[in-house]
Amino acid sequence: MNENIVCVEGLTKTFRVPVREEGLGSAVKSLFQRRYEDVHAVRSVEFSIRVGEMVAFIGPNGAGKTTTLKMLAGLLHPTSGQAQVAGYVPWERRSDFLRRISMVLGNKSQMMWDIPPLDTFSVLAEIYHLPPAEFRRSLDELVSLLDLGDLLKRPVRTFSLGERMKCELVAGLLHRPAVLFLDEPTLGLDVQMQGRLRQFVAEYNRRHGSTVILTSHYMADVVALCPRVLLIHHGQLLYDGALNRLAEQLAPFKLLRLSLVDGAADARPQLPGQVEWLGEEDGRLTLRVPRREAPALTTHLLNHYPVSDLSVEDPPIEAVIDRIYQEGAL
């Protein structure tokens, strides 16, 4: 299906914030004459997302990711621009719109700490006007997918962070939203729990076709879930496209890792000028090679040197993204 469920045109958000110099005199002066400056959080962002897509919205801290998500969820009014989500203008906050979306934040909780999650889920079912049979079907499916077990009847304050995040996902998905905003859902979780939550999100998307917009500083989340990325920096959209094409565009080289047979240390290969030695660890050599030269160099190494093992890899996506964050441009 090619229908767009999220459409954004020229979306801009500028905050007017008070500023003052340090010191008592400036503090007293600010009581009578306050000075302000504009902070441009989001600048003329434009993109569209199809029904059922899983898209990563990435950028460094302060880039404008969460501000954009809050506008799309209707929590903030834009300074200018337009947006439609599931056929609605988000900041109008219509009841039908709120039943079509959900937002799960890794650093905030909607669970009530002193009662079992089942009670919170029951309250949410009333808020979303879920019929009892539909509520039970949805809850049973989510409990099974997330393997909640006996957690439903324990107070939330006794949960680990991973257990709480499972319940946050259930709370956000009980009403089967068409659009799911996930803001740092694996923040602070151990590696095993991160993997389990990624598997759940992927399976839920496969079953129900929900559109997922994910923000995360963990590139493993992005690689595992989102073929497409939107990259924002200083409030401006720098890239919209496939994650693998981003790596090819910004890192036009491959990494060759090779080991020579025992006793062949003196046979270290002579390399052309465009190939760079990156180092050696545990007898394994690492070379950086222009992408177009990688096939020919691989063949040359295998034909002329005592190679016991060789692999050709793309550079880590973390390194590619970090380069963008540092330079602020593509």
C-alpha positions as CSV (number, residue, x, y, z in Angstrom):
1,M,0.0,0.0,0.0
2,N,1.4,3.4,-1.0
3,E,-1.0,5.7,0.8
4,N,0.7,8.2,3.0
5,I,-0.4,8.3,6.6
6,V,1.9,11.1,7.7
7,C,2.4,14.2,5.6
8,V,4.6,17.1,6.8
9,E,5.1,20.4,4.9
10,G,7.3,23.2,6.1
11,L,6.9,22.3,9.8
12,T,8.7,24.9,12.0
13,K,8.9,25.4,15.7
14,T,10.6,28.4,17.4
15,F,10.7,28.8,21.1
16,R,11.0,32.2,22.7
17,V,13.1,31.7,25.9
18,P,14.2,34.2,28.6
19,V,17.9,34.9,28.9
20,R,20.0,36.9,31.4
21,E,23.6,37.4,32.4
22,E,24.9,35.8,35.6
23,G,25.0,37.7,38.9
24,L,22.6,39.3,41.3
25,G,22.3,42.6,39.4
26,S,21.1,40.8,36.3
27,A,18.7,38.7,38.3
28,V,17.1,41.9,39.8
29,K,17.0,43.6,36.4
30,S,15.3,40.7,34.8
31,L,12.4,41.2,37.2
32,F,11.6,44.5,35.5
33,Q,13.0,44.1,32.0
34,R,13.2,40.5,30.7
35,R,15.2,39.8,27.6
36,Y,14.3,37.0,25.2
37,E,15.9,35.2,22.3
38,D,14.5,32.8,19.7
39,V,15.5,29.2,19.7
40,H,14.8,27.5,16.3
41,A,14.1,23.9,17.3
42,V,12.7,22.7,13.9
43,R,13.1,24.5,10.6
44,S,10.9,23.9,7.6
45,V,10.9,20.1,7.9
46,E,9.1,18.1,5.1
47,F,8.5,14.4,4.6
48,S,5.8,11.8,4.2
49,I,5.5,8.3,5.5
50,R,3.5,5.4,4.0
51,V,1.0,3.2,5.9
52,G,2.9,0.4,7.6
53,E,6.4,1.9,7.2
54,M,8.9,1.7,10.0
55,V,11.0,4.9,9.9
56,A,13.9,6.0,12.2
57,F,14.1,9.7,13.1
58,I,17.6,10.2,14.2
59,G,19.9,13.1,15.1
60,P,22.1,14.3,18.0
61,N,20.7,15.6,21.3
62,G,18.9,18.9,20.7
63,A,18.5,18.3,16.9
64,G,14.7,18.6,17.0
65,K,13.6,14.9,17.0
66,T,11.4,15.0,20.1
67,T,10.0,18.4,19.2
68,T,8.9,17.1,15.8
69,L,7.3,14.0,17.3
70,K,5.4,16.1,19.9
71,M,4.0,18.3,17.1
72,L,3.0,15.2,15.1
73,A,1.4,13.8,18.3
74,G,-0.5,17.0,18.9
75,L,1.4,17.9,22.1
76,L,2.9,21.1,20.6
77,H,1.6,23.7,18.2
78,P,4.0,24.5,15.3
79,T,5.1,28.1,14.7
80,S,4.3,27.5,11.0
81,G,3.8,24.7,8.5
82,Q,1.3,21.9,8.1
83,A,1.0,18.3,9.0
84,Q,-1.5,15.5,8.8
85,V,-1.4,12.3,10.7
86,A,-3.9,9.5,9.9
87,G,-6.0,12.1,8.2
88,Y,-6.1,14.6,11.1
89,V,-4.3,17.9,12.0
90,P,-2.5,16.7,15.1
91,W,-2.7,19.9,17.2
92,E,-6.4,20.0,16.9
93,R,-6.4,17.0,19.3
94,R,-9.6,15.5,18.2
95,S,-10.8,12.4,20.0
96,D,-10.8,10.3,16.9
97,F,-7.2,11.3,16.2
98,L,-6.1,10.4,19.7
99,R,-7.5,6.9,19.3
100,R,-5.4,6.5,16.1
101,I,-2.0,7.3,17.6
102,S,0.1,6.3,20.6
103,M,3.4,7.6,22.0
104,V,5.8,5.6,24.1
105,L,8.7,7.4,25.7
106,G,11.6,5.5,27.2
107,N,12.3,8.2,29.9
108,K,8.7,8.8,31.0
109,S,6.1,6.4,32.5
110,Q,2.3,6.3,32.2
111,M,2.1,3.4,34.6
112,M,0.8,4.0,38.1
113,W,3.6,2.8,40.4
114,D,1.6,1.5,43.4
115,I,-0.9,-0.6,41.6
116,P,-0.6,-3.6,39.3
117,P,-0.4,-2.9,35.5
118,L,-3.7,-4.7,34.9
119,D,-5.5,-1.9,36.8
120,T,-3.8,0.7,34.6
121,F,-4.7,-1.3,31.5
122,S,-8.4,-1.4,32.6
123,V,-8.4,2.4,33.1
124,L,-7.0,2.9,29.6
125,A,-9.6,0.5,28.1
126,E,-12.3,2.8,29.5
127,I,-10.5,5.9,28.2
128,Y,-10.3,4.5,24.7
129,H,-13.9,3.1,24.9
130,L,-12.7,-0.5,24.2
131,P,-15.4,-3.1,24.3
132,P,-14.6,-5.8,27.0
133,A,-14.1,-8.5,24.3
134,E,-11.8,-6.3,22.2
135,F,-9.8,-5.3,25.3
136,R,-9.3,-8.9,26.4
137,R,-8.2,-10.0,22.9
138,S,-5.7,-7.1,22.6
139,L,-4.4,-7.6,26.1
140,D,-4.0,-11.4,25.7
141,E,-2.1,-10.9,22.4
142,L,0.3,-8.3,23.9
143,V,0.9,-10.4,27.1
144,S,1.7,-13.4,24.9
145,L,4.1,-11.5,22.6
146,L,5.9,-9.8,25.4
147,D,5.9,-12.8,27.8
148,L,4.6,-10.7,30.7
149,G,3.7,-13.8,32.8
150,D,2.9,-12.9,36.4
151,L,3.7,-9.2,36.0
152,L,0.1,-8.2,35.6
153,K,-0.7,-8.6,39.2
154,R,2.4,-7.1,40.8
155,P,2.8,-3.4,41.8
156,V,4.8,-1.6,39.1
157,R,7.3,-0.2,41.6
158,T,8.7,-3.8,42.0
159,F,9.5,-4.0,38.3
160,S,12.9,-3.8,36.6
161,L,13.3,-1.2,33.9
162,G,12.9,-3.8,31.2
163,E,9.7,-5.1,32.8
164,R,8.3,-1.6,33.1
165,M,9.0,-0.9,29.4
166,K,7.1,-4.0,28.4
167,C,4.1,-2.7,30.3
168,E,4.6,0.7,28.7
169,L,4.3,-0.9,25.3
170,V,1.2,-2.8,26.3
171,A,-0.4,0.5,27.6
172,G,0.5,2.2,24.3
173,L,-0.8,-0.5,22.0
174,L,-4.0,-1.7,23.8
175,H,-6.2,0.4,21.5
176,R,-4.3,-0.8,18.4
177,P,-3.1,2.6,17.1
178,A,-2.5,3.2,13.4
179,V,0.6,5.3,14.2
180,L,3.1,4.5,16.9
181,F,5.7,7.0,18.1
182,L,8.6,5.4,19.9
183,D,10.9,7.8,21.6
184,E,14.0,6.0,22.9
185,P,12.1,2.8,23.8
186,T,15.3,0.9,24.7
187,L,16.9,3.6,26.8
188,G,18.9,2.2,29.7
189,L,18.0,-1.5,29.0
190,D,20.5,-4.3,28.9
191,V,21.5,-5.8,25.5
192,Q,19.2,-8.9,25.9
193,M,16.1,-6.8,26.8
194,Q,16.8,-4.4,23.9
195,G,16.8,-7.3,21.5
196,R,13.5,-8.7,22.9
197,L,11.8,-5.3,22.5
198,R,13.1,-4.9,19.0
199,Q,11.7,-8.4,18.1
200,F,8.3,-7.4,19.6
201,V,8.1,-4.2,17.7
202,A,8.9,-5.9,14.4
203,E,6.4,-8.7,15.0
204,Y,3.7,-6.2,16.0
205,N,4.3,-4.2,12.8
206,R,4.1,-7.4,10.8
207,R,0.8,-8.5,12.3
208,H,-1.1,-5.2,12.3
209,G,0.6,-3.0,9.8
210,S,1.0,-0.2,12.2
211,T,3.2,2.7,11.1
212,V,6.2,3.1,13.5
213,I,8.3,6.3,13.9
214,L,11.3,5.5,16.0
215,T,13.9,7.8,17.7
216,S,16.9,6.2,19.3
217,H,20.5,6.9,20.0
218,Y,21.2,3.1,19.8
219,M,22.0,2.4,16.1
220,A,21.2,-1.3,16.7
221,D,17.6,-0.3,17.1
222,V,17.6,1.6,13.8
223,V,19.5,-1.2,11.9
224,A,17.2,-3.9,13.2
225,L,13.9,-2.1,12.6
226,C,14.0,0.7,10.1
227,P,15.1,0.4,6.5
228,R,14.5,4.1,6.1
229,V,15.9,7.0,8.1
230,L,15.1,10.7,8.5
231,L,18.2,12.5,9.8
232,I,17.8,15.9,11.4
233,H,20.5,18.2,12.7
234,H,20.1,21.8,14.1
235,G,16.4,21.5,13.3
236,Q,16.9,20.8,9.6
237,L,16.2,17.6,7.7
238,L,19.6,16.5,6.2
239,Y,18.7,13.1,4.8
240,D,15.6,11.1,3.9
241,G,16.2,7.7,2.4
242,A,17.5,4.2,2.9
243,L,20.0,3.6,5.7
244,N,22.3,1.6,3.5
245,R,22.5,4.4,0.9
246,L,23.5,6.8,3.6
247,A,26.5,4.7,4.5
248,E,27.5,4.4,0.9
249,Q,27.2,8.1,0.3
250,L,29.2,9.2,3.3
251,A,31.7,6.3,3.6
252,P,32.8,5.4,0.0
253,F,35.2,2.7,1.3
254,K,35.2,-0.9,2.6
255,L,37.0,-2.5,5.4
256,L,39.1,-5.5,4.5
257,R,40.1,-7.7,7.5
258,L,42.6,-10.5,6.7
259,S,44.8,-13.0,8.5
260,L,47.9,-14.7,7.1
261,V,48.8,-18.3,7.7
262,D,51.1,-19.0,10.7
263,G,54.7,-18.0,10.1
264,A,53.9,-15.7,7.2
265,A,54.4,-12.4,9.0
266,D,57.1,-11.4,6.6
267,A,54.6,-11.8,3.7
268,R,52.7,-8.7,4.7
269,P,51.3,-7.4,1.3
270,Q,52.5,-4.4,-0.5
271,L,49.5,-2.1,-1.2
272,P,48.7,0.6,-3.6
273,G,48.6,4.2,-2.4
274,Q,44.9,4.5,-2.1
275,V,44.7,1.6,0.4
276,E,45.2,2.6,4.0
277,W,46.5,0.4,6.9
278,L,44.2,0.8,9.9
279,G,46.1,-1.5,12.3
280,E,46.7,-5.0,13.5
281,E,45.1,-6.9,16.4
282,D,45.7,-10.5,17.3
283,G,47.4,-11.1,14.0
284,R,44.4,-9.8,12.0
285,L,45.1,-6.9,9.6
286,T,42.6,-4.2,8.8
287,L,42.7,-2.1,5.6
288,R,40.5,0.7,4.3
289,V,39.9,0.4,0.6
290,P,37.9,2.5,-1.9
291,R,34.6,0.7,-2.6
292,R,35.4,0.5,-6.3
293,E,38.8,-1.1,-5.6
294,A,37.7,-3.7,-3.1
295,P,36.9,-6.6,-5.5
296,A,40.2,-6.3,-7.4
297,L,42.3,-5.9,-4.2
298,T,40.6,-8.9,-2.7
299,T,41.4,-11.0,-5.7
300,H,45.0,-9.8,-5.7
301,L,45.5,-10.7,-2.0
302,L,44.0,-14.2,-2.4
303,N,46.2,-14.9,-5.4
304,H,49.5,-13.6,-4.2
305,Y,49.6,-13.9,-0.4
306,P,49.2,-16.8,2.1
307,V,45.8,-15.6,3.4
308,S,44.1,-17.8,5.9
309,D,41.0,-15.7,6.4
310,L,39.5,-12.6,4.7
311,S,36.4,-10.6,5.1
312,V,35.0,-7.5,3.4
313,E,32.8,-5.2,5.5
314,D,31.0,-1.9,5.4
315,P,32.2,0.6,8.0
316,P,30.1,0.6,11.2
317,I,27.0,2.7,10.8
318,E,27.7,4.3,14.1
319,A,30.9,5.8,12.6
320,V,29.0,7.1,9.6
321,I,26.3,8.8,11.7
322,D,28.9,10.2,14.1
323,R,30.6,11.9,11.2
324,I,27.4,13.6,10.3
325,Y,26.8,14.7,13.8
326,Q,30.2,16.3,14.1
327,E,30.2,18.0,10.7
328,G,26.6,19.0,10.7
329,A,26.2,18.3,7.0
330,L,26.2,15.6,4.4
